[in-house]
Structure formats: structure tokens, C-alpha cells
Amino acid sequence: MSRSYRFPEGFLWGAATSAYQIEGSPLADGAGPSIWQRFAHTPGMMINGDTGDIACDHYRRYKDDVQLMKALGLQGYRLSINWARVLPEGTGRINQKGLDFYSRLVDELLENGIAPNVTLFHWDLPAALDDRGGWLNRDVANWFADYASVMYKALDGRVQHWSTLNEPWVVTDGGYLHGALAPGHRSKYEAPIAAHNLMRASGAGILAYRTFGKHEIGVVFNIEPKYPHSDSPEDLAATRRAHAYMNEQFADPALLGSYPPELKEIFGDAWPDFPDDDFNLTKQKVDFVGINYYTRAVVKNDPLQYPLKASPVRQPNKTYTETGWEVFEQGLTDTLTWFKSRYGDIPLYITENGSAFYDAPVAEGGVLDDPLRTDYLRKHLRALHRAIDAGVNLKGYYAWSLMDNLEWSLGFSKRFGLYHVDFATQKRTPKATAKLYAKVIESNGTALDDDGLSA
């Protein structure tokens, strides 16, 4: 039966990127190194030895890239700031040339009718602060608030949406527990401390915004719904641990002022007793929450897996992306309805959603056909609409990503972009997914209708 997927009036359609993944020129014009600059240049840490030294060369090509956004009809663009480009030592001295870059980018967006949504921290901590303990140092909350205040004072007159952190779970799980991401630590004792200080910093950044800012600020979490492999008590308990660890560890202190009890079970003697007063800082009023959704996990009990004693189960006869993630659009609807039931009617944005499928390194012709990615986009946008029908206060959607980029330690081996990037020539080519997305934006969703399936 045919139905209409028209979205509410005023729904914002956008795309997202992050600084280290696209900008290149990480040390240009007086910028300081970040932990990702250091990590990427550490032998053996990146696939193929890839680095962000050039990436998509967005630092020099930003005007052309804004035209790509305009061609899609984007109404919003989510970018992040390289903290060390603005404050090379992480605190103190401002690098005016670095600040000016972001000012020019914001002006270019506004001149083309695209609203900037600025994320203050998308994983690239200044290396100078890492040398002082980074997220393990309680002073980091003040460092972050001071940096955030520099950005608010410079851009808040032109930027109406700010986020403090992007995906703090990834920072701690990859960077402090398993060592696969910068800064590359492996310690169950460090991970809870880093996680807690991230949320203290987010709260301090929101408090600072209430002094300087006039618009809206929030925080961005990656949510991956967990489903039990079976109804056995062991699998149900494992699923609960996995859910608390990934989906509640950061949202709870930010929105409820506490941690889920499962974390003490998970970390055991590595779980600290945090001062009660810290939660007065972590729990600040947010104007919105950003949710990044890519996939789900079906979970079974697994005593050998550290530290959760749980592991995901690959599902038969399902489509998986190049990153090994199941295409499961119902999980997006479930995520949004769960979030509302636990945390209330907070305005939400999908701040990342996308898929990596194989594309040739060189795009031939005017448009690159990518049917699996197109199918992923269509299914997930329809799932969004079902969540709105269920009463979720969803304000907008940012596709990940505007263009192929450096997929962190996976280098250039995984492509998420709406635009294909030939990294040898920096040529951008639209994919069929970009063409579909442009139609969705132009029609405010009705290009997704059952009788309008062509890309």
C-alpha cells in the first residue's frame, strides 16, 4: 500500500564531516599537532600507513566543497573544529589564522544558505594536552570550557547549533580501553576516568555557553541498540551489560545525573567512586541531543570477551557493510523511541547515519552507481519517518558523510561519502545516493514514497 513520507515542515536536511577526516594541512598556518596527527604517524597504527596530512584537502578546497553541498540542496552542514588549529598548545595562545579558517568557512556556508552546526570535539585532542594527561586529567574540563568559550565568542553570532562532544564512547573504548584509536591506550582502569572527564568537560562547555551563547547547544552520542541472541538469562544479562556500556554510560550522566549500575559490574575494581558533586556538572540542560546511528548488535553471553563478557552474533542472510555492520533500519526507529522513553521529549537530530560499501578508487563518468548505499539511505530515512509517526521529537538529519574521507585507523579503505573522492586527484564525483538525497531534500521526503523509488 502506498504511503507518504513527507517530513514535518521545517525538518532540517544536512550532511556531516569531521576536521581530521577531511581537512588535511593539519599543521598549516601555525596549528599544533593533535593526538590523531601523532597516532597516524606512528608506524603500524593506520591501514596502509594512511594519514590526514592531505585527506580531502578541504582546508584549501572548502569553497568548492560548499558548492557540492549547495548542489545537494543541503540546509545544514555539521562540521567539527580542530582544537589545536585554534589553540596550538590546547590552552592559552590563540592562533588567529586557524580561527580565521573556521570563520571563513562559516561565512561561506551562510552565503550559500547552509546553516552550520559546529561540533567542538570530534576526537582530535591537542597533543600538548595529551602530554598533560589528556582526558585522564580532571583539569581537562576547564581546558575544554576555555577553548569552547573562544569558539563561542568568535562564531556564536553566526552559528546557531553547537555540540560539545562527538561520540565519547568511541573516544574511550577505542582510545583508552582497546587502543585501536588515538591516543592508543589499553587500560580498563583508564577508560572509566576518561569517560567521566569527557562528560565533565561537556557539562563545563555547556555552562560556558550559557554565559556567552544565544542559540542552542547539545551533545552527540552514538547509539547501537542491543538485541539478545536468545531468551536465556545469560544472554539477556549480557545484552543488558552491552546496552549499559555503550548506550547509557554517557547519556545517563549527561541527562539523568548518574551512571547505570551495570558499569560497576563490568569494570569491577577499575570502577572509581566519583564525587557526587561531579554530576551537578555533567548534568546540564541541553537544547537538543544528536544521535549517530549505523547498525545494531545481537548479543550473546561470552565469558571470554573482555570486559563485557558479551559478544555480537553475526546474523544469517543479512546485508553487511564494508565495516561489518548489519543493515538494520528498524534499529533506528527502536533507538529513537527508546531514547524518548528513557530521557524524555528532548529535541533530537540524527547527526550521523550512513554506510560504507565498495566503490572503485577512480569514478568513471558523471555519476557513480552505488545501489547498496542508496538502498541503505532510503530504508533509514523511512525508519526515521516511522519514529516521527511514533511521537519522537526529531528535528533534522545529517547524512554521514558529505564525501569519502579518512576513516580513522581504517585509512582510506572505507568509503561513506555521498560524493566519491579520488584521493590521487581530489576529484569529487556524485554517487547515485547523492542524487536520491537531493530529491529527498527537494521534496521534503516524498521522493521516498512507495511509488517514487527511482534514485
DOKEKE-64584 format. One record per residue (C-alpha): y, z, x; residue in one letter. Coordinates in Angstrom, 3 decimals. Layout:
{north:Y, up:Z, east:X, resn:A}
...
//
This chain:
{north:0.000, up:0.000, east:0.000, resn:M}
{north:3.426, up:-0.924, east:1.328, resn:S}
{north:5.943, up:1.833, east:2.049, resn:R}
{north:9.407, up:2.037, east:3.537, resn:S}
{north:10.024, up:3.613, east:6.927, resn:Y}
{north:13.770, up:3.741, east:6.594, resn:R}
{north:15.083, up:6.754, east:8.501, resn:F}
{north:17.869, up:9.063, east:7.287, resn:P}
{north:21.423, up:7.822, east:7.676, resn:E}
{north:22.859, up:8.976, east:10.981, resn:G}
{north:19.476, up:9.176, east:12.705, resn:F}
{north:20.123, up:8.538, east:16.412, resn:L}
{north:18.123, up:5.918, east:18.304, resn:W}
{north:18.137, up:6.172, east:22.082, resn:G}
{north:16.229, up:5.901, east:25.342, resn:A}
{north:15.817, up:8.277, east:28.262, resn:A}
{north:15.561, up:8.305, east:32.060, resn:T}
{north:15.991, up:10.850, east:34.851, resn:S}
{north:18.062, up:10.819, east:38.018, resn:A}
{north:15.459, up:10.829, east:40.800, resn:Y}
{north:13.251, up:8.347, east:38.963, resn:Q}
{north:15.848, up:5.586, east:38.695, resn:I}
{north:18.999, up:6.195, east:40.712, resn:E}
{north:17.992, up:5.524, east:44.298, resn:G}
{north:20.568, up:6.220, east:47.024, resn:S}
{north:19.622, up:9.924, east:46.930, resn:P}
{north:21.746, up:10.840, east:49.948, resn:L}
{north:24.637, up:8.425, east:49.334, resn:A}
{north:28.291, up:9.418, east:49.391, resn:D}
{north:27.747, up:12.964, east:50.590, resn:G}
{north:24.847, up:14.001, east:48.346, resn:A}
{north:22.475, up:16.677, east:49.573, resn:G}
{north:18.682, up:16.345, east:49.557, resn:P}
{north:16.647, up:17.589, east:46.601, resn:S}
{north:13.148, up:19.026, east:46.614, resn:I}
{north:11.919, up:15.628, east:45.404, resn:W}
{north:13.613, up:13.853, east:48.286, resn:Q}
{north:11.782, up:16.259, east:50.606, resn:R}
{north:8.460, up:16.087, east:48.726, resn:F}
{north:8.436, up:12.286, east:48.520, resn:A}
{north:8.936, up:12.032, east:52.274, resn:H}
{north:6.086, up:14.447, east:53.005, resn:T}
{north:3.042, up:12.390, east:54.062, resn:P}
{north:0.203, up:12.359, east:51.560, resn:G}
{north:2.141, up:13.670, east:48.575, resn:M}
{north:3.011, up:10.358, east:46.869, resn:M}
{north:0.751, up:7.485, east:45.849, resn:I}
{north:1.289, up:4.574, east:48.263, resn:N}
{north:3.946, up:6.609, east:50.053, resn:G}
{north:6.467, up:5.643, east:47.359, resn:D}
{north:9.848, up:7.377, east:47.330, resn:T}
{north:13.019, up:7.434, east:45.262, resn:G}
{north:15.110, up:6.005, east:48.097, resn:D}
{north:15.704, up:2.824, east:46.089, resn:I}
{north:13.779, up:3.369, east:42.829, resn:A}
{north:15.612, up:1.198, east:40.248, resn:C}
{north:18.844, up:1.149, east:42.296, resn:D}
{north:20.627, up:2.472, east:39.222, resn:H}
{north:23.247, up:4.228, east:41.362, resn:Y}
{north:24.621, up:0.791, east:42.228, resn:R}
{north:23.479, up:-1.181, east:39.173, resn:R}
{north:24.426, up:1.247, east:36.399, resn:Y}
{north:26.870, up:-1.156, east:34.742, resn:K}
{north:24.168, up:-3.809, east:34.394, resn:D}
{north:21.738, up:-1.193, east:33.097, resn:D}
{north:24.200, up:-0.089, east:30.437, resn:V}
{north:24.252, up:-3.701, east:29.278, resn:Q}
{north:20.461, up:-3.511, east:28.898, resn:L}
{north:20.990, up:-0.501, east:26.649, resn:M}
{north:23.613, up:-2.348, east:24.653, resn:K}
{north:21.278, up:-5.332, east:24.226, resn:A}
{north:18.731, up:-2.986, east:22.631, resn:L}
{north:21.367, up:-1.597, east:20.306, resn:G}
{north:20.920, up:1.920, east:21.670, resn:L}
{north:23.123, up:4.538, east:20.058, resn:Q}
{north:22.315, up:7.211, east:22.641, resn:G}
{north:21.190, up:7.460, east:26.245, resn:Y}
{north:19.603, up:10.555, east:27.740, resn:R}
{north:20.298, up:10.874, east:31.465, resn:L}
{north:19.988, up:13.678, east:33.974, resn:S}
{north:22.251, up:14.886, east:36.763, resn:I}
{north:21.072, up:15.131, east:40.362, resn:N}
{north:22.332, up:18.670, east:41.043, resn:W}
{north:22.501, up:18.040, east:44.810, resn:A}
{north:24.584, up:14.911, east:44.302, resn:R}
{north:27.303, up:17.104, east:42.811, resn:V}
{north:26.721, up:20.308, east:44.815, resn:L}
{north:25.055, up:19.310, east:48.101, resn:P}
{north:24.270, up:22.921, east:49.014, resn:E}
{north:23.425, up:23.792, east:45.417, resn:G}
{north:26.366, up:26.179, east:45.165, resn:T}
{north:29.951, up:26.210, east:46.312, resn:G}
{north:31.445, up:22.967, east:47.575, resn:R}
{north:31.728, up:20.125, east:45.036, resn:I}
{north:31.007, up:16.610, east:46.259, resn:N}
{north:33.677, up:14.731, east:44.336, resn:Q}
{north:32.101, up:11.317, east:44.957, resn:K}
{north:28.874, up:12.494, east:43.364, resn:G}
{north:30.682, up:13.930, east:40.371, resn:L}
{north:32.689, up:10.722, east:40.057, resn:D}
{north:29.483, up:8.679, east:39.750, resn:F}
{north:28.450, up:10.554, east:36.624, resn:Y}
{north:31.975, up:10.370, east:35.253, resn:S}
{north:31.965, up:6.577, east:35.665, resn:R}
{north:28.529, up:6.316, east:34.063, resn:L}
{north:29.610, up:8.365, east:31.050, resn:V}
{north:32.748, up:6.237, east:30.662, resn:D}
{north:30.664, up:3.048, east:30.845, resn:E}
{north:28.339, up:4.335, east:28.146, resn:L}
{north:31.186, up:5.300, east:25.844, resn:L}
{north:32.946, up:1.969, east:26.343, resn:E}
{north:29.754, up:0.306, east:25.092, resn:N}
{north:29.326, up:2.560, east:22.070, resn:G}
{north:26.459, up:4.612, east:23.534, resn:I}
{north:26.543, up:8.410, east:23.296, resn:A}
{north:25.469, up:10.202, east:26.491, resn:P}
{north:23.004, up:13.074, east:26.253, resn:N}
{north:23.066, up:14.921, east:29.588, resn:V}
{north:20.194, up:16.981, east:30.993, resn:T}
{north:21.334, up:19.314, east:33.747, resn:L}
{north:17.966, up:19.862, east:35.429, resn:F}
{north:15.178, up:17.294, east:35.413, resn:H}
{north:13.086, up:18.728, east:38.268, resn:W}
{north:15.261, up:17.798, east:41.304, resn:D}
{north:16.414, up:21.208, east:42.574, resn:L}
{north:18.711, up:21.027, east:45.635, resn:P}
{north:16.622, up:21.539, east:48.763, resn:A}
{north:19.209, up:24.010, east:50.039, resn:A}
{north:18.422, up:26.273, east:47.077, resn:L}
{north:14.699, up:25.889, east:47.587, resn:D}
{north:15.271, up:27.178, east:51.102, resn:D}
{north:16.747, up:30.301, east:49.473, resn:R}
{north:13.699, up:30.795, east:47.257, resn:G}
{north:14.465, up:28.271, east:44.533, resn:G}
{north:13.032, up:29.258, east:41.167, resn:W}
{north:11.440, up:32.354, east:42.728, resn:L}
{north:14.868, up:33.870, east:43.438, resn:N}
{north:16.415, up:35.731, east:40.498, resn:R}
{north:19.836, up:34.592, east:41.702, resn:D}
{north:18.913, up:31.070, east:40.576, resn:V}
{north:20.117, up:31.910, east:37.046, resn:A}
{north:23.641, up:32.413, east:38.381, resn:N}
{north:23.406, up:29.371, east:40.634, resn:W}
{north:22.431, up:27.266, east:37.646, resn:F}
{north:25.186, up:28.644, east:35.417, resn:A}
{north:27.804, up:27.915, east:38.088, resn:D}
{north:26.513, up:24.345, east:38.536, resn:Y}
{north:26.374, up:23.844, east:34.778, resn:A}
{north:29.961, up:25.036, east:34.463, resn:S}
{north:31.084, up:22.410, east:36.986, resn:V}
{north:29.493, up:19.731, east:34.814, resn:M}
{north:30.842, up:21.119, east:31.543, resn:Y}
{north:34.383, up:21.229, east:32.890, resn:K}
{north:34.101, up:17.665, east:34.165, resn:A}
{north:32.352, up:15.967, east:31.246, resn:L}
{north:32.284, up:18.048, east:28.061, resn:D}
{north:35.284, up:16.226, east:26.639, resn:G}
{north:33.179, up:13.067, east:26.672, resn:R}
{north:29.593, up:14.396, east:26.412, resn:V}
{north:28.617, up:15.924, east:23.078, resn:Q}
{north:24.945, up:16.704, east:23.754, resn:H}
{north:23.728, up:18.765, east:26.698, resn:W}
{north:20.298, up:20.102, east:27.661, resn:S}
{north:19.754, up:22.822, east:30.235, resn:T}
{north:16.213, up:22.064, east:31.417, resn:L}
{north:13.657, up:19.324, east:31.008, resn:N}
{north:10.018, up:20.385, east:30.705, resn:E}
{north:9.985, up:23.717, east:32.564, resn:P}
{north:6.204, up:23.826, east:32.046, resn:W}
{north:5.768, up:20.819, east:34.328, resn:V}
{north:8.016, up:22.367, east:36.973, resn:V}
{north:5.885, up:25.498, east:37.181, resn:T}
{north:2.400, up:24.099, east:36.529, resn:D}
{north:2.836, up:21.150, east:38.893, resn:G}
{north:5.253, up:22.669, east:41.368, resn:G}
{north:4.165, up:26.295, east:41.698, resn:Y}
{north:0.587, up:26.600, east:40.399, resn:L}
{north:-1.247, up:23.392, east:41.347, resn:H}
{north:1.023, up:21.894, east:43.994, resn:G}
{north:0.903, up:18.305, east:42.711, resn:A}
{north:4.684, up:18.133, east:42.238, resn:L}
{north:7.711, up:19.378, east:44.164, resn:A}
{north:8.032, up:21.875, east:45.763, resn:P}
{north:4.238, up:21.702, east:46.175, resn:G}
{north:3.271, up:25.385, east:45.968, resn:H}
{north:-0.135, up:26.661, east:44.842, resn:R}
{north:0.063, up:30.256, east:43.688, resn:S}
{north:-0.842, up:31.961, east:40.421, resn:K}
{north:1.492, up:34.758, east:41.498, resn:Y}
{north:4.495, up:32.460, east:41.879, resn:E}
{north:4.058, up:30.426, east:38.693, resn:A}
{north:4.993, up:33.155, east:36.162, resn:P}
{north:8.016, up:34.175, east:38.245, resn:I}
{north:9.278, up:30.592, east:38.486, resn:A}
{north:8.702, up:30.115, east:34.754, resn:A}
{north:10.631, up:33.256, east:33.889, resn:H}
{north:13.552, up:32.394, east:36.148, resn:N}
{north:13.733, up:28.906, east:34.660, resn:L}
{north:14.199, up:30.439, east:31.233, resn:M}
{north:16.712, up:32.970, east:32.545, resn:R}
{north:18.633, up:30.065, east:34.067, resn:A}
{north:18.519, up:28.132, east:30.810, resn:S}
{north:19.929, up:31.118, east:28.972, resn:G}
{north:22.653, up:31.568, east:31.583, resn:A}
{north:23.538, up:27.890, east:31.293, resn:G}
{north:23.845, up:28.171, east:27.512, resn:I}
{north:26.008, up:31.279, east:27.837, resn:L}
{north:28.287, up:29.406, east:30.234, resn:A}
{north:28.528, up:26.554, east:27.751, resn:Y}
{north:29.787, up:28.902, east:25.062, resn:R}
{north:32.715, up:29.630, east:27.403, resn:T}
{north:33.576, up:26.048, east:28.351, resn:F}
{north:31.862, up:23.727, east:25.879, resn:G}
{north:32.944, up:22.449, east:22.500, resn:K}
{north:29.899, up:20.482, east:21.345, resn:H}
{north:26.116, up:21.044, east:21.343, resn:E}
{north:23.598, up:22.350, east:23.854, resn:I}
{north:19.842, up:22.788, east:23.770, resn:G}
{north:16.734, up:22.786, east:25.938, resn:V}
{north:13.830, up:20.336, east:26.227, resn:V}
{north:10.137, up:21.297, east:26.073, resn:F}
{north:7.060, up:19.128, east:26.456, resn:N}
{north:4.634, up:19.961, east:23.663, resn:I}
{north:0.993, up:18.874, east:23.701, resn:E}
{north:-0.912, up:20.055, east:20.635, resn:P}
{north:-4.345, up:21.541, east:21.307, resn:K}
{north:-7.343, up:20.969, east:19.065, resn:Y}
{north:-10.687, up:22.796, east:19.506, resn:P}
{north:-13.726, up:20.827, east:20.638, resn:H}
{north:-15.860, up:22.889, east:18.251, resn:S}
{north:-15.618, up:25.863, east:15.902, resn:D}
{north:-17.356, up:28.166, east:18.380, resn:S}
{north:-15.469, up:31.389, east:19.122, resn:P}
{north:-15.366, up:30.421, east:22.787, resn:E}
{north:-13.758, up:27.032, east:22.152, resn:D}
{north:-11.308, up:28.488, east:19.642, resn:L}
{north:-10.231, up:31.147, east:22.153, resn:A}
{north:-9.901, up:28.539, east:24.900, resn:A}
{north:-7.761, up:26.387, east:22.626, resn:T}
{north:-5.528, up:29.349, east:21.875, resn:R}
{north:-5.091, up:30.066, east:25.604, resn:R}
{north:-4.249, up:26.442, east:26.349, resn:A}
{north:-1.756, up:26.327, east:23.483, resn:H}
{north:-0.005, up:29.540, east:24.521, resn:A}
{north:0.156, up:28.446, east:28.163, resn:Y}
{north:1.627, up:25.013, east:27.542, resn:M}
{north:3.423, up:25.151, east:24.214, resn:N}
{north:4.616, up:28.738, east:23.788, resn:E}
{north:5.188, up:30.001, east:27.333, resn:Q}
{north:8.706, up:28.557, east:27.408, resn:F}
{north:9.703, up:28.093, east:23.786, resn:A}
{north:8.864, up:31.703, east:22.900, resn:D}
{north:11.242, up:33.411, east:25.367, resn:P}
{north:13.960, up:30.891, east:24.514, resn:A}
{north:13.643, up:31.114, east:20.743, resn:L}
{north:11.804, up:34.385, east:19.998, resn:L}
{north:12.729, up:36.540, east:22.996, resn:G}
{north:9.169, up:37.330, east:24.050, resn:S}
{north:6.024, up:35.871, east:25.623, resn:Y}
{north:2.748, up:35.166, east:23.836, resn:P}
{north:0.154, up:37.859, east:24.700, resn:P}
{north:-2.350, up:35.286, east:25.968, resn:E}
{north:-0.319, up:34.805, east:29.158, resn:L}
{north:-1.314, up:38.237, east:30.450, resn:K}
{north:-4.943, up:37.345, east:29.819, resn:E}
{north:-4.515, up:34.005, east:31.594, resn:I}
{north:-2.738, up:35.287, east:34.704, resn:F}
{north:-4.331, up:38.716, east:34.936, resn:G}
{north:-2.922, up:40.769, east:37.807, resn:D}
{north:-0.471, up:37.932, east:38.584, resn:A}
{north:1.430, up:38.518, east:35.334, resn:W}
{north:4.555, up:40.639, east:36.039, resn:P}
{north:6.195, up:43.159, east:33.762, resn:D}
{north:9.590, up:41.568, east:33.176, resn:F}
{north:12.628, up:43.737, east:32.344, resn:P}
{north:13.297, up:43.892, east:28.615, resn:D}
{north:16.914, up:43.011, east:29.214, resn:D}
{north:15.890, up:39.616, east:30.621, resn:D}
{north:15.021, up:38.488, east:27.112, resn:F}
{north:18.589, up:39.083, east:25.992, resn:N}
{north:19.405, up:36.327, east:28.475, resn:L}
{north:16.527, up:33.934, east:27.754, resn:T}
{north:17.080, up:34.039, east:24.001, resn:K}
{north:20.353, up:32.243, east:23.351, resn:Q}
{north:21.380, up:30.353, east:20.253, resn:K}
{north:20.629, up:26.674, east:20.726, resn:V}
{north:22.201, up:23.866, east:18.740, resn:D}
{north:19.037, up:21.773, east:18.992, resn:F}
{north:15.711, up:21.567, east:20.793, resn:V}
{north:14.392, up:18.443, east:22.485, resn:G}
{north:10.654, up:17.795, east:22.246, resn:I}
{north:8.803, up:15.480, east:24.599, resn:N}
{north:5.518, up:14.273, east:23.147, resn:Y}
{north:2.954, up:11.946, east:24.702, resn:Y}
{north:-0.572, up:12.988, east:23.700, resn:T}
{north:-2.881, up:15.773, east:22.530, resn:R}
{north:-5.758, up:17.663, east:24.160, resn:A}
{north:-9.118, up:18.519, east:22.654, resn:V}
{north:-10.132, up:21.750, east:24.369, resn:V}
{north:-13.423, up:23.430, east:25.228, resn:K}
{north:-14.200, up:26.720, east:26.926, resn:N}
{north:-14.786, up:26.206, east:30.657, resn:D}
{north:-15.097, up:29.384, east:32.775, resn:P}
{north:-14.845, up:27.354, east:35.994, resn:L}
{north:-11.372, up:25.998, east:35.241, resn:Q}
{north:-8.510, up:27.975, east:36.769, resn:Y}
{north:-6.564, up:29.740, east:35.348, resn:P}
{north:-7.112, up:28.858, east:31.682, resn:L}
{north:-10.918, up:28.854, east:31.626, resn:K}
{north:-10.488, up:25.815, east:29.415, resn:A}
{north:-10.658, up:22.072, east:29.938, resn:S}
{north:-9.844, up:18.929, east:27.936, resn:P}
{north:-12.604, up:16.789, east:26.454, resn:V}
{north:-12.234, up:13.019, east:26.508, resn:R}
{north:-12.685, up:11.558, east:23.045, resn:Q}
{north:-15.073, up:8.634, east:22.449, resn:P}
{north:-13.872, up:5.335, east:21.026, resn:N}
{north:-10.189, up:6.159, east:21.524, resn:K}
{north:-7.435, up:4.291, east:23.341, resn:T}
{north:-6.220, up:5.986, east:26.532, resn:Y}
{north:-3.123, up:5.107, east:28.520, resn:T}
{north:-2.987, up:4.421, east:32.248, resn:E}
{north:-2.145, up:8.101, east:32.769, resn:T}
{north:-5.345, up:9.126, east:30.986, resn:G}
{north:-3.613, up:10.270, east:27.802, resn:W}
{north:-5.188, up:9.626, east:24.409, resn:E}
{north:-3.097, up:7.657, east:21.929, resn:V}
{north:-2.958, up:10.132, east:19.040, resn:F}
{north:0.103, up:9.718, east:16.896, resn:E}
{north:-0.921, up:12.346, east:14.329, resn:Q}
{north:-0.351, up:14.885, east:17.085, resn:G}
{north:3.364, up:14.087, east:16.976, resn:L}
{north:3.562, up:14.891, east:13.258, resn:T}
{north:1.489, up:18.026, east:13.804, resn:D}
{north:3.685, up:19.105, east:16.735, resn:T}
{north:6.892, up:18.827, east:14.755, resn:L}
{north:5.579, up:20.631, east:11.682, resn:T}
{north:4.075, up:23.402, east:13.862, resn:W}
{north:7.349, up:23.813, east:15.739, resn:F}
{north:9.251, up:24.269, east:12.491, resn:K}
{north:6.717, up:26.761, east:11.146, resn:S}
{north:6.911, up:28.918, east:14.282, resn:R}
{north:10.574, up:28.686, east:15.246, resn:Y}
{north:12.395, up:27.847, east:12.041, resn:G}
{north:14.576, up:24.985, east:10.920, resn:D}
{north:16.194, up:24.186, east:14.275, resn:I}
{north:17.582, up:20.646, east:14.598, resn:P}
{north:15.143, up:18.646, east:16.721, resn:L}
{north:15.253, up:15.485, east:18.788, resn:Y}
{north:12.328, up:13.633, east:20.287, resn:I}
{north:13.757, up:13.430, east:23.794, resn:T}
{north:10.798, up:11.586, east:25.337, resn:E}
{north:7.926, up:9.587, east:23.906, resn:N}
{north:6.239, up:6.600, east:25.462, resn:G}
{north:3.162, up:5.174, east:27.142, resn:S}
{north:2.054, up:3.718, east:30.466, resn:A}
{north:-0.073, up:0.611, east:30.221, resn:F}
{north:-0.731, up:-2.012, east:32.855, resn:Y}
{north:1.968, up:-4.609, east:33.431, resn:D}
{north:1.897, up:-7.168, east:36.218, resn:A}
{north:4.232, up:-6.374, east:39.149, resn:P}
{north:6.101, up:-9.626, east:38.500, resn:V}
{north:7.120, up:-10.608, east:34.967, resn:A}
{north:6.856, up:-14.316, east:34.188, resn:E}
{north:9.058, up:-15.821, east:31.509, resn:G}
{north:11.740, up:-14.268, east:29.349, resn:G}
{north:9.724, up:-11.525, east:27.639, resn:V}
{north:6.657, up:-9.656, east:28.895, resn:L}
{north:3.966, up:-9.153, east:26.267, resn:D}
{north:2.676, up:-5.551, east:26.135, resn:D}
{north:0.697, up:-5.172, east:22.908, resn:P}
{north:-0.758, up:-1.729, east:23.619, resn:L}
{north:2.659, up:-0.206, east:24.299, resn:R}
{north:4.104, up:-1.935, east:21.238, resn:T}
{north:1.301, up:-0.509, east:19.110, resn:D}
{north:1.928, up:2.974, east:20.575, resn:Y}
{north:5.628, up:2.811, east:19.716, resn:L}
{north:5.037, up:1.599, east:16.181, resn:R}
{north:2.419, up:4.264, east:15.450, resn:K}
{north:4.508, up:7.109, east:16.834, resn:H}
{north:7.671, up:6.111, east:15.015, resn:L}
{north:5.717, up:6.058, east:11.779, resn:R}
{north:4.375, up:9.517, east:12.647, resn:A}
{north:7.972, up:10.672, east:13.083, resn:L}
{north:8.824, up:9.429, east:9.636, resn:H}
{north:5.917, up:11.403, east:8.161, resn:R}
{north:7.277, up:14.547, east:9.836, resn:A}
{north:10.689, up:13.952, east:8.262, resn:I}
{north:8.990, up:13.500, east:4.896, resn:D}
{north:7.337, up:16.892, east:5.509, resn:A}
{north:10.740, up:18.530, east:5.896, resn:G}
{north:11.244, up:18.554, east:9.664, resn:V}
{north:14.935, up:18.534, east:10.638, resn:N}
{north:14.671, up:15.608, east:13.042, resn:L}
{north:17.958, up:14.136, east:14.232, resn:K}
{north:17.002, up:11.401, east:16.671, resn:G}
{north:14.523, up:9.707, east:19.022, resn:Y}
{north:14.796, up:8.778, east:22.692, resn:Y}
{north:12.118, up:6.385, east:23.927, resn:A}
{north:10.660, up:7.005, east:27.375, resn:W}
{north:11.668, up:5.110, east:29.286, resn:S}
{north:14.503, up:2.631, east:29.367, resn:L}
{north:12.832, up:0.875, east:32.290, resn:M}
{north:9.888, up:1.175, east:34.647, resn:D}
{north:10.656, up:3.735, east:37.316, resn:N}
{north:9.246, up:6.157, east:39.886, resn:L}
{north:6.606, up:8.131, east:38.007, resn:E}
{north:6.973, up:11.146, east:40.290, resn:W}
{north:3.976, up:11.651, east:42.608, resn:S}
{north:2.269, up:8.646, east:40.978, resn:L}
{north:4.979, up:6.471, east:42.507, resn:G}
{north:5.477, up:3.036, east:41.003, resn:F}
{north:1.850, up:2.779, east:39.872, resn:S}
{north:2.544, up:3.664, east:36.208, resn:K}
{north:4.947, up:1.724, east:34.006, resn:R}
{north:6.502, up:3.306, east:30.907, resn:F}
{north:9.563, up:1.085, east:30.541, resn:G}
{north:10.967, up:-0.866, east:27.645, resn:L}
{north:12.224, up:-3.118, east:30.429, resn:Y}
{north:9.933, up:-4.301, east:33.204, resn:H}
{north:11.275, up:-3.794, east:36.723, resn:V}
{north:10.197, up:-5.989, east:39.611, resn:D}
{north:10.687, up:-3.406, east:42.353, resn:F}
{north:10.802, up:-6.073, east:45.058, resn:A}
{north:13.786, up:-7.864, east:43.499, resn:T}
{north:15.120, up:-5.269, east:40.984, resn:Q}
{north:14.905, up:-7.909, east:38.252, resn:K}
{north:14.750, up:-6.394, east:34.748, resn:R}
{north:12.762, up:-8.207, east:32.047, resn:T}
{north:12.463, up:-7.049, east:28.426, resn:P}
{north:9.000, up:-6.294, east:27.126, resn:K}
{north:7.837, up:-7.068, east:23.603, resn:A}
{north:8.126, up:-3.314, east:22.958, resn:T}
{north:11.844, up:-3.553, east:23.670, resn:A}
{north:12.137, up:-6.356, east:21.136, resn:K}
{north:10.356, up:-4.283, east:18.495, resn:L}
{north:12.500, up:-1.246, east:19.276, resn:Y}
{north:15.680, up:-3.288, east:18.940, resn:A}
{north:14.529, up:-4.393, east:15.473, resn:K}
{north:13.712, up:-0.814, east:14.518, resn:V}
{north:17.174, up:0.327, east:15.584, resn:I}
{north:18.940, up:-2.517, east:13.809, resn:E}
{north:17.015, up:-1.855, east:10.590, resn:S}
{north:17.031, up:1.965, east:10.912, resn:N}
{north:13.257, up:1.893, east:10.751, resn:G}
{north:12.382, up:-0.681, east:8.148, resn:T}
{north:11.018, up:-3.025, east:10.822, resn:A}
{north:8.074, up:-0.597, east:10.768, resn:L}
{north:7.273, up:-1.349, east:7.114, resn:D}
{north:3.726, up:-2.431, east:6.371, resn:D}
{north:4.864, up:-5.976, east:5.615, resn:D}
{north:7.013, up:-6.232, east:8.744, resn:G}
{north:4.592, up:-5.742, east:11.626, resn:L}
{north:5.588, up:-8.540, east:13.989, resn:S}
{north:7.281, up:-7.489, east:17.210, resn:A}
//
